[in-house]
Amino acid sequence: LVRGDGISWMRSFLGEDPTAPIRHPRIVSGFGHRIMGLNLPRAITKTTATVIPSVGCPMGCNFCTTSAFFGGKGKTLDFITDGDQMFNVMEDIEKSLNLRSFFVMDENFLLNRKRAMGLLDKMREYKKSWELYVFSSANAIRKYRMEELVALGVSWIWMGLESPNSNYSK
């Protein structure tokens, strides 16, 4: 992965080379699953990997605090900028952890259509069938055909909704 802006200081603080490429960690999203008080076998508990393409959110909604943590309202810090990089990270995780489903920790993953469609192109090229659990918005989802979402493996979309009782006008 290419080095994103804004992280050099943290890498220096941690004693790392700030110019070195970023390597996405191999992260399992859950552990220690139980049903009716009984622990599930280890093979079953390794169900989903976590991929973090970016932090923050470009939308800058008044009711959201996410961007404040990562550079301010409407700011993002991209770690994975295109479909090829996303594919390479996911393929590495698939090979090393033997997982084919991914929890994509990105505030609005489908908003970056170019990256998502680049990922879809690589998935089709290499005949990959993965499951994606994503955060997104209604406006972003509307830019896709149902066939594209299905081909991407989008099985679950977390969409935050603002309360109709909020003080923010629509």
Phi and psi in radians as a Rosetta constraint file:
Dihedral C 1 N 2 CA 2 C 2 CIRCULARHARMONIC -1.493 0.35
Dihedral N 2 CA 2 C 2 N 3 CIRCULARHARMONIC 2.677 0.35
Dihedral C 2 N 3 CA 3 C 3 CIRCULARHARMONIC -1.301 0.35
Dihedral N 3 CA 3 C 3 N 4 CIRCULARHARMONIC 2.249 0.35
Dihedral C 3 N 4 CA 4 C 4 CIRCULARHARMONIC -1.537 0.35
Dihedral N 4 CA 4 C 4 N 5 CIRCULARHARMONIC 2.772 0.35
Dihedral C 4 N 5 CA 5 C 5 CIRCULARHARMONIC -1.188 0.35
Dihedral N 5 CA 5 C 5 N 6 CIRCULARHARMONIC 2.594 0.35
Dihedral C 5 N 6 CA 6 C 6 CIRCULARHARMONIC 1.568 0.35
Dihedral N 6 CA 6 C 6 N 7 CIRCULARHARMONIC -0.032 0.35
Dihedral C 6 N 7 CA 7 C 7 CIRCULARHARMONIC -1.926 0.35
Dihedral N 7 CA 7 C 7 N 8 CIRCULARHARMONIC -0.135 0.35
Dihedral C 7 N 8 CA 8 C 8 CIRCULARHARMONIC -1.012 0.35
Dihedral N 8 CA 8 C 8 N 9 CIRCULARHARMONIC -0.726 0.35
Dihedral C 8 N 9 CA 9 C 9 CIRCULARHARMONIC -1.096 0.35
Dihedral N 9 CA 9 C 9 N 10 CIRCULARHARMONIC -0.684 0.35
Dihedral C 9 N 10 CA 10 C 10 CIRCULARHARMONIC -1.193 0.35
Dihedral N 10 CA 10 C 10 N 11 CIRCULARHARMONIC -0.724 0.35
Dihedral C 10 N 11 CA 11 C 11 CIRCULARHARMONIC -1.143 0.35
Dihedral N 11 CA 11 C 11 N 12 CIRCULARHARMONIC -0.695 0.35
Dihedral C 11 N 12 CA 12 C 12 CIRCULARHARMONIC -1.092 0.35
Dihedral N 12 CA 12 C 12 N 13 CIRCULARHARMONIC -0.766 0.35
Dihedral C 12 N 13 CA 13 C 13 CIRCULARHARMONIC -1.016 0.35
Dihedral N 13 CA 13 C 13 N 14 CIRCULARHARMONIC -0.656 0.35
Dihedral C 13 N 14 CA 14 C 14 CIRCULARHARMONIC -1.472 0.35
Dihedral N 14 CA 14 C 14 N 15 CIRCULARHARMONIC 0.031 0.35
Dihedral C 14 N 15 CA 15 C 15 CIRCULARHARMONIC 1.389 0.35
Dihedral N 15 CA 15 C 15 N 16 CIRCULARHARMONIC 0.328 0.35
Dihedral C 15 N 16 CA 16 C 16 CIRCULARHARMONIC -1.725 0.35
Dihedral N 16 CA 16 C 16 N 17 CIRCULARHARMONIC 2.834 0.35
Dihedral C 16 N 17 CA 17 C 17 CIRCULARHARMONIC -1.276 0.35
Dihedral N 17 CA 17 C 17 N 18 CIRCULARHARMONIC 1.992 0.35
Dihedral C 17 N 18 CA 18 C 18 CIRCULARHARMONIC -1.193 0.35
Dihedral N 18 CA 18 C 18 N 19 CIRCULARHARMONIC -0.235 0.35
Dihedral C 18 N 19 CA 19 C 19 CIRCULARHARMONIC -1.710 0.35
Dihedral N 19 CA 19 C 19 N 20 CIRCULARHARMONIC -0.086 0.35
Dihedral C 19 N 20 CA 20 C 20 CIRCULARHARMONIC -1.210 0.35
Dihedral N 20 CA 20 C 20 N 21 CIRCULARHARMONIC 2.631 0.35
Dihedral C 20 N 21 CA 21 C 21 CIRCULARHARMONIC -1.095 0.35
Dihedral N 21 CA 21 C 21 N 22 CIRCULARHARMONIC 2.600 0.35
Dihedral C 21 N 22 CA 22 C 22 CIRCULARHARMONIC -1.446 0.35
Dihedral N 22 CA 22 C 22 N 23 CIRCULARHARMONIC 2.330 0.35
Dihedral C 22 N 23 CA 23 C 23 CIRCULARHARMONIC -1.974 0.35
Dihedral N 23 CA 23 C 23 N 24 CIRCULARHARMONIC 2.089 0.35
Dihedral C 23 N 24 CA 24 C 24 CIRCULARHARMONIC -1.146 0.35
Dihedral N 24 CA 24 C 24 N 25 CIRCULARHARMONIC 2.289 0.35
Dihedral C 24 N 25 CA 25 C 25 CIRCULARHARMONIC -1.233 0.35
Dihedral N 25 CA 25 C 25 N 26 CIRCULARHARMONIC 2.709 0.35
Dihedral C 25 N 26 CA 26 C 26 CIRCULARHARMONIC -1.627 0.35
Dihedral N 26 CA 26 C 26 N 27 CIRCULARHARMONIC 1.866 0.35
Dihedral C 26 N 27 CA 27 C 27 CIRCULARHARMONIC -2.122 0.35
Dihedral N 27 CA 27 C 27 N 28 CIRCULARHARMONIC 2.213 0.35
Dihedral C 27 N 28 CA 28 C 28 CIRCULARHARMONIC -1.538 0.35
Dihedral N 28 CA 28 C 28 N 29 CIRCULARHARMONIC 2.342 0.35
Dihedral C 28 N 29 CA 29 C 29 CIRCULARHARMONIC -1.430 0.35
Dihedral N 29 CA 29 C 29 N 30 CIRCULARHARMONIC -0.225 0.35
Dihedral C 29 N 30 CA 30 C 30 CIRCULARHARMONIC -2.558 0.35
Dihedral N 30 CA 30 C 30 N 31 CIRCULARHARMONIC 2.785 0.35
Dihedral C 30 N 31 CA 31 C 31 CIRCULARHARMONIC -2.737 0.35
Dihedral N 31 CA 31 C 31 N 32 CIRCULARHARMONIC 2.776 0.35
Dihedral C 31 N 32 CA 32 C 32 CIRCULARHARMONIC 1.118 0.35
Dihedral N 32 CA 32 C 32 N 33 CIRCULARHARMONIC 0.723 0.35
Dihedral C 32 N 33 CA 33 C 33 CIRCULARHARMONIC -1.237 0.35
Dihedral N 33 CA 33 C 33 N 34 CIRCULARHARMONIC 2.503 0.35
Dihedral C 33 N 34 CA 34 C 34 CIRCULARHARMONIC -2.374 0.35
Dihedral N 34 CA 34 C 34 N 35 CIRCULARHARMONIC 2.597 0.35
Dihedral C 34 N 35 CA 35 C 35 CIRCULARHARMONIC -2.268 0.35
Dihedral N 35 CA 35 C 35 N 36 CIRCULARHARMONIC 2.192 0.35
Dihedral C 35 N 36 CA 36 C 36 CIRCULARHARMONIC 0.878 0.35
Dihedral N 36 CA 36 C 36 N 37 CIRCULARHARMONIC 0.700 0.35
Dihedral C 36 N 37 CA 37 C 37 CIRCULARHARMONIC 1.452 0.35
Dihedral N 37 CA 37 C 37 N 38 CIRCULARHARMONIC -0.039 0.35
Dihedral C 37 N 38 CA 38 C 38 CIRCULARHARMONIC -1.842 0.35
Dihedral N 38 CA 38 C 38 N 39 CIRCULARHARMONIC 2.358 0.35
Dihedral C 38 N 39 CA 39 C 39 CIRCULARHARMONIC -1.218 0.35
Dihedral N 39 CA 39 C 39 N 40 CIRCULARHARMONIC 2.380 0.35
Dihedral C 39 N 40 CA 40 C 40 CIRCULARHARMONIC -1.381 0.35
Dihedral N 40 CA 40 C 40 N 41 CIRCULARHARMONIC 2.675 0.35
Dihedral C 40 N 41 CA 41 C 41 CIRCULARHARMONIC -1.001 0.35
Dihedral N 41 CA 41 C 41 N 42 CIRCULARHARMONIC 2.602 0.35
Dihedral C 41 N 42 CA 42 C 42 CIRCULARHARMONIC -0.944 0.35
Dihedral N 42 CA 42 C 42 N 43 CIRCULARHARMONIC -0.691 0.35
Dihedral C 42 N 43 CA 43 C 43 CIRCULARHARMONIC -1.080 0.35
Dihedral N 43 CA 43 C 43 N 44 CIRCULARHARMONIC -0.570 0.35
Dihedral C 43 N 44 CA 44 C 44 CIRCULARHARMONIC -1.342 0.35
Dihedral N 44 CA 44 C 44 N 45 CIRCULARHARMONIC -0.563 0.35
Dihedral C 44 N 45 CA 45 C 45 CIRCULARHARMONIC -1.276 0.35
Dihedral N 45 CA 45 C 45 N 46 CIRCULARHARMONIC -0.373 0.35
Dihedral C 45 N 46 CA 46 C 46 CIRCULARHARMONIC -1.518 0.35
Dihedral N 46 CA 46 C 46 N 47 CIRCULARHARMONIC 1.402 0.35
Dihedral C 46 N 47 CA 47 C 47 CIRCULARHARMONIC -1.798 0.35
Dihedral N 47 CA 47 C 47 N 48 CIRCULARHARMONIC -0.595 0.35
Dihedral C 47 N 48 CA 48 C 48 CIRCULARHARMONIC -2.463 0.35
Dihedral N 48 CA 48 C 48 N 49 CIRCULARHARMONIC 2.457 0.35
Dihedral C 48 N 49 CA 49 C 49 CIRCULARHARMONIC -1.733 0.35
Dihedral N 49 CA 49 C 49 N 50 CIRCULARHARMONIC 2.769 0.35
Dihedral C 49 N 50 CA 50 C 50 CIRCULARHARMONIC -1.870 0.35
Dihedral N 50 CA 50 C 50 N 51 CIRCULARHARMONIC 2.316 0.35
Dihedral C 50 N 51 CA 51 C 51 CIRCULARHARMONIC -2.136 0.35
Dihedral N 51 CA 51 C 51 N 52 CIRCULARHARMONIC 2.319 0.35
Dihedral C 51 N 52 CA 52 C 52 CIRCULARHARMONIC -2.081 0.35
Dihedral N 52 CA 52 C 52 N 53 CIRCULARHARMONIC 1.592 0.35
Dihedral C 52 N 53 CA 53 C 53 CIRCULARHARMONIC -1.246 0.35
Dihedral N 53 CA 53 C 53 N 54 CIRCULARHARMONIC -0.572 0.35
Dihedral C 53 N 54 CA 54 C 54 CIRCULARHARMONIC -2.785 0.35
Dihedral N 54 CA 54 C 54 N 55 CIRCULARHARMONIC 2.884 0.35
Dihedral C 54 N 55 CA 55 C 55 CIRCULARHARMONIC -2.197 0.35
Dihedral N 55 CA 55 C 55 N 56 CIRCULARHARMONIC 2.739 0.35
Dihedral C 55 N 56 CA 56 C 56 CIRCULARHARMONIC 1.519 0.35
Dihedral N 56 CA 56 C 56 N 57 CIRCULARHARMONIC -3.010 0.35
Dihedral C 56 N 57 CA 57 C 57 CIRCULARHARMONIC -2.690 0.35
Dihedral N 57 CA 57 C 57 N 58 CIRCULARHARMONIC 2.321 0.35
Dihedral C 57 N 58 CA 58 C 58 CIRCULARHARMONIC -1.313 0.35
Dihedral N 58 CA 58 C 58 N 59 CIRCULARHARMONIC -0.180 0.35
Dihedral C 58 N 59 CA 59 C 59 CIRCULARHARMONIC -1.276 0.35
Dihedral N 59 CA 59 C 59 N 60 CIRCULARHARMONIC -0.690 0.35
Dihedral C 59 N 60 CA 60 C 60 CIRCULARHARMONIC 1.166 0.35
Dihedral N 60 CA 60 C 60 N 61 CIRCULARHARMONIC 0.631 0.35
Dihedral C 60 N 61 CA 61 C 61 CIRCULARHARMONIC -1.110 0.35
Dihedral N 61 CA 61 C 61 N 62 CIRCULARHARMONIC 2.492 0.35
Dihedral C 61 N 62 CA 62 C 62 CIRCULARHARMONIC -1.094 0.35
Dihedral N 62 CA 62 C 62 N 63 CIRCULARHARMONIC -0.540 0.35
Dihedral C 62 N 63 CA 63 C 63 CIRCULARHARMONIC -1.524 0.35
Dihedral N 63 CA 63 C 63 N 64 CIRCULARHARMONIC -0.033 0.35
Dihedral C 63 N 64 CA 64 C 64 CIRCULARHARMONIC -1.851 0.35
Dihedral N 64 CA 64 C 64 N 65 CIRCULARHARMONIC 2.433 0.35
Dihedral C 64 N 65 CA 65 C 65 CIRCULARHARMONIC -1.794 0.35
Dihedral N 65 CA 65 C 65 N 66 CIRCULARHARMONIC -0.117 0.35
Dihedral C 65 N 66 CA 66 C 66 CIRCULARHARMONIC -0.942 0.35
Dihedral N 66 CA 66 C 66 N 67 CIRCULARHARMONIC -0.868 0.35
Dihedral C 66 N 67 CA 67 C 67 CIRCULARHARMONIC -1.072 0.35
Dihedral N 67 CA 67 C 67 N 68 CIRCULARHARMONIC -0.517 0.35
Dihedral C 67 N 68 CA 68 C 68 CIRCULARHARMONIC -1.052 0.35
Dihedral N 68 CA 68 C 68 N 69 CIRCULARHARMONIC -0.489 0.35
Dihedral C 68 N 69 CA 69 C 69 CIRCULARHARMONIC -1.361 0.35
Dihedral N 69 CA 69 C 69 N 70 CIRCULARHARMONIC -0.334 0.35
Dihedral C 69 N 70 CA 70 C 70 CIRCULARHARMONIC -2.286 0.35
Dihedral N 70 CA 70 C 70 N 71 CIRCULARHARMONIC 0.847 0.35
Dihedral C 70 N 71 CA 71 C 71 CIRCULARHARMONIC 1.912 0.35
Dihedral N 71 CA 71 C 71 N 72 CIRCULARHARMONIC -0.084 0.35
Dihedral C 71 N 72 CA 72 C 72 CIRCULARHARMONIC 1.928 0.35
Dihedral N 72 CA 72 C 72 N 73 CIRCULARHARMONIC 3.031 0.35
Dihedral C 72 N 73 CA 73 C 73 CIRCULARHARMONIC -0.974 0.35
Dihedral N 73 CA 73 C 73 N 74 CIRCULARHARMONIC 2.186 0.35
Dihedral C 73 N 74 CA 74 C 74 CIRCULARHARMONIC 1.394 0.35
Dihedral N 74 CA 74 C 74 N 75 CIRCULARHARMONIC 0.199 0.35
Dihedral C 74 N 75 CA 75 C 75 CIRCULARHARMONIC -1.824 0.35
Dihedral N 75 CA 75 C 75 N 76 CIRCULARHARMONIC 2.576 0.35
Dihedral C 75 N 76 CA 76 C 76 CIRCULARHARMONIC -2.331 0.35
Dihedral N 76 CA 76 C 76 N 77 CIRCULARHARMONIC 2.791 0.35
Dihedral C 76 N 77 CA 77 C 77 CIRCULARHARMONIC -2.179 0.35
Dihedral N 77 CA 77 C 77 N 78 CIRCULARHARMONIC 1.880 0.35
Dihedral C 77 N 78 CA 78 C 78 CIRCULARHARMONIC -1.527 0.35
Dihedral N 78 CA 78 C 78 N 79 CIRCULARHARMONIC 2.265 0.35
Dihedral C 78 N 79 CA 79 C 79 CIRCULARHARMONIC -1.770 0.35
Dihedral N 79 CA 79 C 79 N 80 CIRCULARHARMONIC -0.616 0.35
Dihedral C 79 N 80 CA 80 C 80 CIRCULARHARMONIC -2.108 0.35
Dihedral N 80 CA 80 C 80 N 81 CIRCULARHARMONIC 1.941 0.35
Dihedral C 80 N 81 CA 81 C 81 CIRCULARHARMONIC -1.718 0.35
Dihedral N 81 CA 81 C 81 N 82 CIRCULARHARMONIC -0.322 0.35
Dihedral C 81 N 82 CA 82 C 82 CIRCULARHARMONIC -2.501 0.35
Dihedral N 82 CA 82 C 82 N 83 CIRCULARHARMONIC 2.999 0.35
Dihedral C 82 N 83 CA 83 C 83 CIRCULARHARMONIC -1.103 0.35
Dihedral N 83 CA 83 C 83 N 84 CIRCULARHARMONIC -0.621 0.35
Dihedral C 83 N 84 CA 84 C 84 CIRCULARHARMONIC -1.098 0.35
Dihedral N 84 CA 84 C 84 N 85 CIRCULARHARMONIC -0.791 0.35
Dihedral C 84 N 85 CA 85 C 85 CIRCULARHARMONIC -1.112 0.35
Dihedral N 85 CA 85 C 85 N 86 CIRCULARHARMONIC -0.751 0.35
Dihedral C 85 N 86 CA 86 C 86 CIRCULARHARMONIC -1.060 0.35
Dihedral N 86 CA 86 C 86 N 87 CIRCULARHARMONIC -0.788 0.35
Dihedral C 86 N 87 CA 87 C 87 CIRCULARHARMONIC -1.054 0.35
Dihedral N 87 CA 87 C 87 N 88 CIRCULARHARMONIC -0.808 0.35
Dihedral C 87 N 88 CA 88 C 88 CIRCULARHARMONIC -1.070 0.35
Dihedral N 88 CA 88 C 88 N 89 CIRCULARHARMONIC -0.725 0.35
Dihedral C 88 N 89 CA 89 C 89 CIRCULARHARMONIC -1.120 0.35
Dihedral N 89 CA 89 C 89 N 90 CIRCULARHARMONIC -0.809 0.35
Dihedral C 89 N 90 CA 90 C 90 CIRCULARHARMONIC -1.162 0.35
Dihedral N 90 CA 90 C 90 N 91 CIRCULARHARMONIC -0.680 0.35
Dihedral C 90 N 91 CA 91 C 91 CIRCULARHARMONIC -1.153 0.35
Dihedral N 91 CA 91 C 91 N 92 CIRCULARHARMONIC -0.708 0.35
Dihedral C 91 N 92 CA 92 C 92 CIRCULARHARMONIC -1.064 0.35
Dihedral N 92 CA 92 C 92 N 93 CIRCULARHARMONIC -0.766 0.35
Dihedral C 92 N 93 CA 93 C 93 CIRCULARHARMONIC -1.140 0.35
Dihedral N 93 CA 93 C 93 N 94 CIRCULARHARMONIC -0.737 0.35
Dihedral C 93 N 94 CA 94 C 94 CIRCULARHARMONIC -1.024 0.35
Dihedral N 94 CA 94 C 94 N 95 CIRCULARHARMONIC -0.810 0.35
Dihedral C 94 N 95 CA 95 C 95 CIRCULARHARMONIC -1.193 0.35
Dihedral N 95 CA 95 C 95 N 96 CIRCULARHARMONIC -0.724 0.35
Dihedral C 95 N 96 CA 96 C 96 CIRCULARHARMONIC -1.432 0.35
Dihedral N 96 CA 96 C 96 N 97 CIRCULARHARMONIC -0.600 0.35
Dihedral C 96 N 97 CA 97 C 97 CIRCULARHARMONIC -1.888 0.35
Dihedral N 97 CA 97 C 97 N 98 CIRCULARHARMONIC -0.072 0.35
Dihedral C 97 N 98 CA 98 C 98 CIRCULARHARMONIC 1.003 0.35
Dihedral N 98 CA 98 C 98 N 99 CIRCULARHARMONIC 0.797 0.35
Dihedral C 98 N 99 CA 99 C 99 CIRCULARHARMONIC -2.113 0.35
Dihedral N 99 CA 99 C 99 N 100 CIRCULARHARMONIC 2.540 0.35
Dihedral C 99 N 100 CA 100 C 100 CIRCULARHARMONIC -2.184 0.35
Dihedral N 100 CA 100 C 100 N 101 CIRCULARHARMONIC 0.161 0.35
Dihedral C 100 N 101 CA 101 C 101 CIRCULARHARMONIC -2.176 0.35
Dihedral N 101 CA 101 C 101 N 102 CIRCULARHARMONIC 2.541 0.35
Dihedral C 101 N 102 CA 102 C 102 CIRCULARHARMONIC -2.365 0.35
Dihedral N 102 CA 102 C 102 N 103 CIRCULARHARMONIC 2.220 0.35
Dihedral C 102 N 103 CA 103 C 103 CIRCULARHARMONIC -1.573 0.35
Dihedral N 103 CA 103 C 103 N 104 CIRCULARHARMONIC 1.918 0.35
Dihedral C 103 N 104 CA 104 C 104 CIRCULARHARMONIC -1.598 0.35
Dihedral N 104 CA 104 C 104 N 105 CIRCULARHARMONIC 1.843 0.35
Dihedral C 104 N 105 CA 105 C 105 CIRCULARHARMONIC -1.506 0.35
Dihedral N 105 CA 105 C 105 N 106 CIRCULARHARMONIC 1.477 0.35
Dihedral C 105 N 106 CA 106 C 106 CIRCULARHARMONIC -2.564 0.35
Dihedral N 106 CA 106 C 106 N 107 CIRCULARHARMONIC 2.222 0.35
Dihedral C 106 N 107 CA 107 C 107 CIRCULARHARMONIC -0.957 0.35
Dihedral N 107 CA 107 C 107 N 108 CIRCULARHARMONIC -0.532 0.35
Dihedral C 107 N 108 CA 108 C 108 CIRCULARHARMONIC -2.652 0.35
Dihedral N 108 CA 108 C 108 N 109 CIRCULARHARMONIC 1.141 0.35
Dihedral C 108 N 109 CA 109 C 109 CIRCULARHARMONIC -0.921 0.35
Dihedral N 109 CA 109 C 109 N 110 CIRCULARHARMONIC -0.756 0.35
Dihedral C 109 N 110 CA 110 C 110 CIRCULARHARMONIC -1.318 0.35
Dihedral N 110 CA 110 C 110 N 111 CIRCULARHARMONIC -0.146 0.35
Dihedral C 110 N 111 CA 111 C 111 CIRCULARHARMONIC -1.120 0.35
Dihedral N 111 CA 111 C 111 N 112 CIRCULARHARMONIC -0.595 0.35
Dihedral C 111 N 112 CA 112 C 112 CIRCULARHARMONIC -1.532 0.35
Dihedral N 112 CA 112 C 112 N 113 CIRCULARHARMONIC 1.372 0.35
Dihedral C 112 N 113 CA 113 C 113 CIRCULARHARMONIC -1.061 0.35
Dihedral N 113 CA 113 C 113 N 114 CIRCULARHARMONIC -0.668 0.35
Dihedral C 113 N 114 CA 114 C 114 CIRCULARHARMONIC -1.052 0.35
Dihedral N 114 CA 114 C 114 N 115 CIRCULARHARMONIC -0.765 0.35
Dihedral C 114 N 115 CA 115 C 115 CIRCULARHARMONIC -1.158 0.35
Dihedral N 115 CA 115 C 115 N 116 CIRCULARHARMONIC -0.786 0.35
Dihedral C 115 N 116 CA 116 C 116 CIRCULARHARMONIC -1.103 0.35
Dihedral N 116 CA 116 C 116 N 117 CIRCULARHARMONIC -0.747 0.35
Dihedral C 116 N 117 CA 117 C 117 CIRCULARHARMONIC -1.267 0.35
Dihedral N 117 CA 117 C 117 N 118 CIRCULARHARMONIC -0.542 0.35
Dihedral C 117 N 118 CA 118 C 118 CIRCULARHARMONIC -1.111 0.35
Dihedral N 118 CA 118 C 118 N 119 CIRCULARHARMONIC -0.710 0.35
Dihedral C 118 N 119 CA 119 C 119 CIRCULARHARMONIC -1.084 0.35
Dihedral N 119 CA 119 C 119 N 120 CIRCULARHARMONIC -0.789 0.35
Dihedral C 119 N 120 CA 120 C 120 CIRCULARHARMONIC -1.053 0.35
Dihedral N 120 CA 120 C 120 N 121 CIRCULARHARMONIC -0.732 0.35
Dihedral C 120 N 121 CA 121 C 121 CIRCULARHARMONIC -1.012 0.35
Dihedral N 121 CA 121 C 121 N 122 CIRCULARHARMONIC -0.780 0.35
Dihedral C 121 N 122 CA 122 C 122 CIRCULARHARMONIC -1.184 0.35
Dihedral N 122 CA 122 C 122 N 123 CIRCULARHARMONIC -0.672 0.35
Dihedral C 122 N 123 CA 123 C 123 CIRCULARHARMONIC -1.071 0.35
Dihedral N 123 CA 123 C 123 N 124 CIRCULARHARMONIC -0.740 0.35
Dihedral C 123 N 124 CA 124 C 124 CIRCULARHARMONIC -1.174 0.35
Dihedral N 124 CA 124 C 124 N 125 CIRCULARHARMONIC -0.745 0.35
Dihedral C 124 N 125 CA 125 C 125 CIRCULARHARMONIC -1.032 0.35
Dihedral N 125 CA 125 C 125 N 126 CIRCULARHARMONIC -0.721 0.35
Dihedral C 125 N 126 CA 126 C 126 CIRCULARHARMONIC -1.766 0.35
Dihedral N 126 CA 126 C 126 N 127 CIRCULARHARMONIC 0.180 0.35
Dihedral C 126 N 127 CA 127 C 127 CIRCULARHARMONIC 0.932 0.35
Dihedral N 127 CA 127 C 127 N 128 CIRCULARHARMONIC 0.852 0.35
Dihedral C 127 N 128 CA 128 C 128 CIRCULARHARMONIC -1.675 0.35
Dihedral N 128 CA 128 C 128 N 129 CIRCULARHARMONIC 2.449 0.35
Dihedral C 128 N 129 CA 129 C 129 CIRCULARHARMONIC -2.226 0.35
Dihedral N 129 CA 129 C 129 N 130 CIRCULARHARMONIC 1.738 0.35
Dihedral C 129 N 130 CA 130 C 130 CIRCULARHARMONIC -2.004 0.35
Dihedral N 130 CA 130 C 130 N 131 CIRCULARHARMONIC 2.798 0.35
Dihedral C 130 N 131 CA 131 C 131 CIRCULARHARMONIC -1.805 0.35
Dihedral N 131 CA 131 C 131 N 132 CIRCULARHARMONIC 2.365 0.35
Dihedral C 131 N 132 CA 132 C 132 CIRCULARHARMONIC -2.133 0.35
Dihedral N 132 CA 132 C 132 N 133 CIRCULARHARMONIC 2.321 0.35
Dihedral C 132 N 133 CA 133 C 133 CIRCULARHARMONIC -1.974 0.35
Dihedral N 133 CA 133 C 133 N 134 CIRCULARHARMONIC 2.027 0.35
Dihedral C 133 N 134 CA 134 C 134 CIRCULARHARMONIC -2.254 0.35
Dihedral N 134 CA 134 C 134 N 135 CIRCULARHARMONIC 2.802 0.35
Dihedral C 134 N 135 CA 135 C 135 CIRCULARHARMONIC -1.707 0.35
Dihedral N 135 CA 135 C 135 N 136 CIRCULARHARMONIC 2.460 0.35
Dihedral C 135 N 136 CA 136 C 136 CIRCULARHARMONIC -2.800 0.35
Dihedral N 136 CA 136 C 136 N 137 CIRCULARHARMONIC -3.088 0.35
Dihedral C 136 N 137 CA 137 C 137 CIRCULARHARMONIC -2.168 0.35
Dihedral N 137 CA 137 C 137 N 138 CIRCULARHARMONIC 2.788 0.35
Dihedral C 137 N 138 CA 138 C 138 CIRCULARHARMONIC -1.061 0.35
Dihedral N 138 CA 138 C 138 N 139 CIRCULARHARMONIC -0.691 0.35
Dihedral C 138 N 139 CA 139 C 139 CIRCULARHARMONIC -1.098 0.35
Dihedral N 139 CA 139 C 139 N 140 CIRCULARHARMONIC -0.671 0.35
Dihedral C 139 N 140 CA 140 C 140 CIRCULARHARMONIC -1.234 0.35
Dihedral N 140 CA 140 C 140 N 141 CIRCULARHARMONIC -0.750 0.35
Dihedral C 140 N 141 CA 141 C 141 CIRCULARHARMONIC -1.073 0.35
Dihedral N 141 CA 141 C 141 N 142 CIRCULARHARMONIC -0.621 0.35
Dihedral C 141 N 142 CA 142 C 142 CIRCULARHARMONIC -1.094 0.35
Dihedral N 142 CA 142 C 142 N 143 CIRCULARHARMONIC -0.293 0.35
Dihedral C 142 N 143 CA 143 C 143 CIRCULARHARMONIC -1.476 0.35
Dihedral N 143 CA 143 C 143 N 144 CIRCULARHARMONIC 0.025 0.35
Dihedral C 143 N 144 CA 144 C 144 CIRCULARHARMONIC -2.061 0.35
Dihedral N 144 CA 144 C 144 N 145 CIRCULARHARMONIC 2.593 0.35
Dihedral C 144 N 145 CA 145 C 145 CIRCULARHARMONIC -1.445 0.35
Dihedral N 145 CA 145 C 145 N 146 CIRCULARHARMONIC 2.659 0.35
Dihedral C 145 N 146 CA 146 C 146 CIRCULARHARMONIC -0.974 0.35
Dihedral N 146 CA 146 C 146 N 147 CIRCULARHARMONIC -0.677 0.35
Dihedral C 146 N 147 CA 147 C 147 CIRCULARHARMONIC -1.073 0.35
Dihedral N 147 CA 147 C 147 N 148 CIRCULARHARMONIC -0.631 0.35
Dihedral C 147 N 148 CA 148 C 148 CIRCULARHARMONIC -1.184 0.35
Dihedral N 148 CA 148 C 148 N 149 CIRCULARHARMONIC -0.751 0.35
Dihedral C 148 N 149 CA 149 C 149 CIRCULARHARMONIC -1.113 0.35
Dihedral N 149 CA 149 C 149 N 150 CIRCULARHARMONIC -0.715 0.35
Dihedral C 149 N 150 CA 150 C 150 CIRCULARHARMONIC -1.150 0.35
Dihedral N 150 CA 150 C 150 N 151 CIRCULARHARMONIC -0.779 0.35
Dihedral C 150 N 151 CA 151 C 151 CIRCULARHARMONIC -1.114 0.35
Dihedral N 151 CA 151 C 151 N 152 CIRCULARHARMONIC -0.596 0.35
Dihedral C 151 N 152 CA 152 C 152 CIRCULARHARMONIC -1.202 0.35
Dihedral N 152 CA 152 C 152 N 153 CIRCULARHARMONIC -0.312 0.35
Dihedral C 152 N 153 CA 153 C 153 CIRCULARHARMONIC 1.527 0.35
Dihedral N 153 CA 153 C 153 N 154 CIRCULARHARMONIC 0.295 0.35
Dihedral C 153 N 154 CA 154 C 154 CIRCULARHARMONIC -1.184 0.35
Dihedral N 154 CA 154 C 154 N 155 CIRCULARHARMONIC 1.939 0.35
Dihedral C 154 N 155 CA 155 C 155 CIRCULARHARMONIC -1.900 0.35
Dihedral N 155 CA 155 C 155 N 156 CIRCULARHARMONIC -0.249 0.35
Dihedral C 155 N 156 CA 156 C 156 CIRCULARHARMONIC -2.656 0.35
Dihedral N 156 CA 156 C 156 N 157 CIRCULARHARMONIC 2.271 0.35
Dihedral C 156 N 157 CA 157 C 157 CIRCULARHARMONIC -2.205 0.35
Dihedral N 157 CA 157 C 157 N 158 CIRCULARHARMONIC 2.111 0.35
Dihedral C 157 N 158 CA 158 C 158 CIRCULARHARMONIC -1.608 0.35
Dihedral N 158 CA 158 C 158 N 159 CIRCULARHARMONIC 2.125 0.35
Dihedral C 158 N 159 CA 159 C 159 CIRCULARHARMONIC -2.225 0.35
Dihedral N 159 CA 159 C 159 N 160 CIRCULARHARMONIC 2.077 0.35
Dihedral C 159 N 160 CA 160 C 160 CIRCULARHARMONIC -1.355 0.35
Dihedral N 160 CA 160 C 160 N 161 CIRCULARHARMONIC 2.384 0.35
Dihedral C 160 N 161 CA 161 C 161 CIRCULARHARMONIC -2.120 0.35
Dihedral N 161 CA 161 C 161 N 162 CIRCULARHARMONIC 2.346 0.35
Dihedral C 161 N 162 CA 162 C 162 CIRCULARHARMONIC -1.385 0.35
Dihedral N 162 CA 162 C 162 N 163 CIRCULARHARMONIC 2.497 0.35
Dihedral C 162 N 163 CA 163 C 163 CIRCULARHARMONIC -1.114 0.35
Dihedral N 163 CA 163 C 163 N 164 CIRCULARHARMONIC 2.430 0.35
Dihedral C 163 N 164 CA 164 C 164 CIRCULARHARMONIC -1.186 0.35
Dihedral N 164 CA 164 C 164 N 165 CIRCULARHARMONIC -0.237 0.35
Dihedral C 164 N 165 CA 165 C 165 CIRCULARHARMONIC -1.620 0.35
Dihedral N 165 CA 165 C 165 N 166 CIRCULARHARMONIC 0.137 0.35
Dihedral C 165 N 166 CA 166 C 166 CIRCULARHARMONIC -1.288 0.35
Dihedral N 166 CA 166 C 166 N 167 CIRCULARHARMONIC 2.920 0.35
Dihedral C 166 N 167 CA 167 C 167 CIRCULARHARMONIC -1.543 0.35
Dihedral N 167 CA 167 C 167 N 168 CIRCULARHARMONIC 0.099 0.35
Dihedral C 167 N 168 CA 168 C 168 CIRCULARHARMONIC -1.651 0.35
Dihedral N 168 CA 168 C 168 N 169 CIRCULARHARMONIC 2.263 0.35
Dihedral C 168 N 169 CA 169 C 169 CIRCULARHARMONIC -1.354 0.35
Dihedral N 169 CA 169 C 169 N 170 CIRCULARHARMONIC 2.690 0.35
